[in-house]
């Protein structure tokens, strides 16, 4: 097992610990609720990545807002088909609404308003068709 494998397992383990926690727009704490970005921020802080959290977004953010923030925060863009567990997916709903999820060994983990909580489920063809981009957590923060 490599350091990268341990890093990925830690990301998934932290994200999975949030499954079942309530959804809350701009939420950053599992006890109070998380949104899709809040889940990524919570996991990032747990592995030592800080300083990039922004809560100045609307419930329906502007076009490409999540993609821009991921890049600005140092999340490395990966090939669209790199579905390595521990990577972050940016997904598209409708014309341009973006959503974020963490790839797991079982599918994806994300905070979903529709379900009212953080969920983990498979990554079927419908979900795969929504993928805009894939990003990796910055490697400089591997312990």
Number of C-alpha atoms within 10 A of each C-alpha: 5 7 11 12 12 13 18 21 16 17 23 21 14 17 29 19 12 24 17 16 18 22 25 21 18 19 21 21 17 22 10 11 22 29 27 26 24 25 29 26 22 21 24 20 14 14 17 12 19 13 9 14 17 11 12 8 12 9 10 10 14 12 12 15 15 20 21 10 15 22 13 11 15 16 18 16 18 16 9 14 10 14 21 16 19 26 23 27 29 20 21 18 13 7 7 15 16 23 24 27 26 29 26 25 14 11 16 26 29 29 33 21 15 7 11 16 22 27 20 22 12 14 16 10 8 8 14 15 12 16 18 17 18 26 24 21 24 13 13 9 12 15 9
